[in-house]
Amino acid sequence: GTLDSVSMNPDGEVAIHDLKTVASDSWSRYGSTLRINKDTAQLAAYADALTAMGSIWSPTTGYITYVLRDGSGADVEEVNLERGSKLFQASRELYRLTQGGE
């Protein structure tokens, strides 16, 4: 994946943004419930990478915008980057273990 956008508000708070397209029928049935954990982990991984690189863009806030493919709307969800980072680290560890790691 690729980080879609970085912004800074007038107070200097840095936020990162990711855009996701979703089918409108799936969105009307499930909303973000099937996606939010994996998408939060992905966004937090971007935030962690920016911080690890020593970037001046060290985000404290993250937003995922779910854009309906049929153009009928969009929904923005603020995510907890700290929780997302924990999800990402747990996912990496699970992957490592399934690949024969100790």
C-alpha positions as CSV (number, residue, x, y, z in Angstrom):
1,G,0.0,0.0,0.0
2,T,0.9,3.6,-0.2
3,L,0.0,6.5,2.2
4,D,-2.5,8.7,0.4
5,S,-2.2,12.0,2.2
6,V,-0.5,13.9,5.1
7,S,-1.9,17.1,6.6
8,M,-1.1,19.6,9.3
9,N,-3.7,21.6,11.1
10,P,-3.1,25.2,12.3
11,D,-2.0,23.9,15.7
12,G,0.8,21.8,14.1
13,E,-0.9,18.4,14.6
14,V,0.0,16.0,11.8
15,A,-2.6,13.6,10.5
16,I,-2.4,10.9,7.9
17,H,-5.2,9.8,5.6
18,D,-5.9,6.7,3.6
19,L,-8.6,6.3,0.9
20,K,-10.4,3.0,0.5
21,T,-13.0,2.2,-2.2
22,V,-15.8,-0.1,-1.2
23,A,-18.9,-1.5,-3.0
24,S,-22.0,0.3,-1.9
25,D,-24.0,-2.9,-1.2
26,S,-21.2,-4.2,1.1
27,W,-21.0,-0.8,2.8
28,S,-24.7,-0.7,3.4
29,R,-24.7,-4.2,4.8
30,Y,-21.5,-4.1,7.0
31,G,-20.2,-0.5,7.1
32,S,-16.6,-0.5,8.3
33,T,-16.9,-3.5,10.7
34,L,-15.3,-6.0,8.3
35,R,-12.4,-3.6,7.4
36,I,-11.6,-1.2,10.2
37,N,-9.1,-3.4,12.0
38,K,-6.9,-4.2,9.0
39,D,-7.2,-0.7,7.7
40,T,-6.2,0.8,11.1
41,A,-3.2,-1.5,11.2
42,Q,-2.2,-0.5,7.7
43,L,-2.5,3.2,8.5
44,A,-0.6,2.8,11.8
45,A,2.2,1.0,9.9
46,Y,2.5,4.1,7.7
47,A,2.7,6.3,10.7
48,D,5.3,4.1,12.4
49,A,7.4,4.2,9.2
50,L,7.3,8.0,9.0
51,T,8.3,8.3,12.7
52,A,11.1,5.7,12.3
53,M,12.5,7.5,9.3
54,G,12.8,10.7,11.4
55,S,10.3,12.5,9.2
56,I,9.1,15.9,10.2
57,W,5.6,14.4,9.4
58,S,5.2,12.4,12.6
59,P,1.4,11.8,12.7
60,T,-0.7,11.8,15.9
61,T,-4.0,11.3,14.2
62,G,-5.2,9.0,11.4
63,Y,-8.3,9.0,9.1
64,I,-9.6,6.4,6.8
65,T,-12.1,7.6,4.1
66,Y,-14.3,4.9,2.7
67,V,-15.4,6.0,-0.8
68,L,-18.3,4.2,-2.3
69,R,-17.4,2.9,-5.8
70,D,-20.8,4.0,-7.2
71,G,-20.0,7.6,-6.3
72,S,-23.0,7.8,-3.9
73,G,-21.0,8.9,-0.8
74,A,-18.0,8.6,1.5
75,D,-17.5,8.0,5.2
76,V,-14.5,9.3,7.2
77,E,-13.4,7.4,10.3
78,E,-10.8,8.6,12.8
79,V,-8.6,5.7,13.9
80,N,-6.5,5.1,17.0
81,L,-3.0,4.9,15.7
82,E,-1.6,3.4,18.9
83,R,-4.1,0.5,18.8
84,G,-3.4,0.1,15.1
85,S,0.3,-0.2,15.7
86,K,-0.3,-3.0,18.2
87,L,-2.5,-4.7,15.6
88,F,0.2,-4.4,13.0
89,Q,2.9,-5.8,15.3
90,A,0.7,-8.7,16.3
91,S,0.0,-9.4,12.6
92,R,3.7,-9.4,11.8
93,E,4.4,-11.8,14.6
94,L,1.6,-14.1,13.5
95,Y,3.0,-14.1,9.9
96,R,6.5,-14.8,11.2
97,L,5.2,-17.8,13.2
98,T,3.2,-19.2,10.3
99,Q,6.4,-19.0,8.2
100,G,8.2,-21.3,10.6
101,G,9.7,-18.7,12.9
102,E,10.3,-19.4,16.5
